[in-house]
Structure formats: structure tokens, C-alpha cells
Amino acid sequence: MIRPAFELARAKPAYRNYIKAFGYYLTVSEDSAALKAAEQGGGGESGVALGQLLHQALPQLNTPVLKQRLDFAVRLCSSAIYAHARGPNAFRGKQADFFIKGLIDALVGLLTGPRSSGD
């Protein structure tokens, strides 16, 4: 979900500028960040496939809950990668590896965590 954007930013300085602008835009969006990302291409075919795979992999989450979690995930990734892109030596070295591993761990927790009781 985030590794391709991270690797692209690591390889292309121009993409880092895109992340700084679009990451901020998604983070502060008043509408669904997941829908905003989809409107802007949202990963294209791979984004659609990812959504289908997540729906299959997370059967414990009904459609409204999955959509909410995906919105949270997009906002988390957007704000985190935006902040990372603004830092010195972004996308390089051990700091970058620590960042992406932590972000992936946070996404896994967000998407696979159990629903609160009483929902």
C-alpha cells in the first residue's frame, strides 16, 4: 500500500515534491481521503486490485468499516510520508528504513485490528 510510493520517492527527487504537495492535500481533505486518492489515480489498476485483496483478506470488516479504515490508512500514510519527505536526508539510509518499516507495521495494525465491542 505504501512501499511503491516510498521507493519511487527514494529514486526520484521530483516525486518527493509531489508527495509534499499531495500528501498534505490528502491529510487535510474534508472528504474521504481514500476517495480523493482514487480520484487522482489512486494506484490505477493496482489500487483497485489492492482494494479487492484487502476486502478478501479482511472478511471480519464489513464494507463501511473497511472503507473507514482505508480512509484512516490513506490519511496516516499521507501525513507520515509528507512529514518524512520534508526532513533532511529523506528516503535515505537507516532512518528511511526505520520509517518505512514502522509505517508498514502501523498500517497492518490499523487494518487488521479487531473492531471495538458494541459496534
C-alpha positions in Angstrom: 0.0 0.0 0.0 2.8 2.4 0.7 6.1 0.8 -0.4 5.7 1.7 -4.1 5.3 5.4 -3.3 8.2 5.2 -0.9 10.5 3.5 -3.4 9.5 6.0 -6.1 10.3 8.9 -3.8 13.6 7.3 -2.9 14.6 7.1 -6.6 13.1 10.4 -7.9 13.5 13.8 -6.3 10.7 15.2 -8.4 8.3 12.6 -6.8 9.3 13.9 -3.4 7.9 17.3 -4.3 4.7 15.6 -5.4 4.5 13.8 -2.1 4.9 17.0 -0.2 2.0 18.6 -2.1 -0.3 15.7 -2.5 0.4 14.2 1.0 -0.6 17.5 2.6 -3.7 17.7 0.4 -4.9 14.2 1.4 -4.1 14.8 5.1 -6.3 17.9 5.4 -9.1 16.8 3.0 -12.6 17.3 4.4 -13.9 14.5 2.3 -12.8 10.9 2.3 -9.0 10.8 1.7 -9.4 7.4 0.1 -11.8 8.7 -2.4 -9.6 11.8 -3.1 -6.7 9.5 -3.7 -8.8 7.3 -6.1 -9.9 10.5 -8.0 -6.3 11.3 -8.6 -5.4 7.9 -9.9 -5.2 6.0 -6.6 -2.8 3.5 -7.8 -4.6 2.8 -11.0 -5.3 -0.9 -11.7 -3.0 -1.9 -8.8 -5.0 0.3 -6.4 -8.3 -1.4 -7.5 -6.7 -4.8 -7.1 -5.3 -3.8 -3.7 -8.8 -2.8 -2.5 -10.2 -6.1 -3.7 -7.5 -8.1 -2.0 -8.0 -6.2 1.3 -11.7 -6.9 1.1 -11.0 -10.6 0.7 -8.2 -10.7 3.4 -10.3 -8.8 6.0 -13.7 -10.5 6.0 -14.3 -9.5 9.6 -14.7 -5.9 8.4 -17.9 -5.1 6.7 -17.8 -2.6 3.8 -18.5 0.6 5.8 -15.8 -0.3 8.4 -13.3 -1.3 5.7 -13.9 2.0 3.9 -13.4 3.9 7.1 -10.2 2.0 7.9 -8.9 2.6 4.3 -9.6 6.3 4.8 -7.7 6.3 8.0 -4.9 4.4 6.3 -4.6 6.9 3.5 -4.5 9.8 5.9 -1.9 8.0 8.0 0.3 7.3 5.0 -0.2 10.7 3.6 0.7 12.6 6.7 3.6 10.3 7.6 5.2 10.4 4.2 4.6 14.1 3.9 6.4 14.7 7.2 9.2 12.3 6.2 9.7 13.9 2.8 10.2 17.3 4.5 13.0 16.0 6.7 16.8 16.1 6.0 18.1 13.1 4.1 14.6 11.8 3.5 14.3 8.4 1.9 18.0 7.6 2.5 19.8 5.4 5.0 18.8 3.7 8.2 16.4 6.5 9.1 14.4 5.8 5.9 14.4 2.1 6.5 13.2 2.6 10.1 10.5 4.9 8.9 9.0 2.6 6.2 9.1 -0.4 8.5 7.3 1.5 11.2 4.7 2.8 8.8 4.0 -0.6 7.4 3.6 -2.0 11.0 1.2 0.8 11.8 -0.8 0.0 8.6 -1.0 -3.6 9.5 -2.3 -2.8 12.9 -4.8 -0.3 11.6 -6.2 -2.7 9.0 -6.1 -6.0 10.9 -7.0 -4.8 14.4 -10.3 -6.1 15.8 -13.4 -4.0 15.9 -14.4 -2.5 19.2 -17.1 -4.4 21.0 -20.6 -3.0 21.0 -20.5 -1.8 17.3 
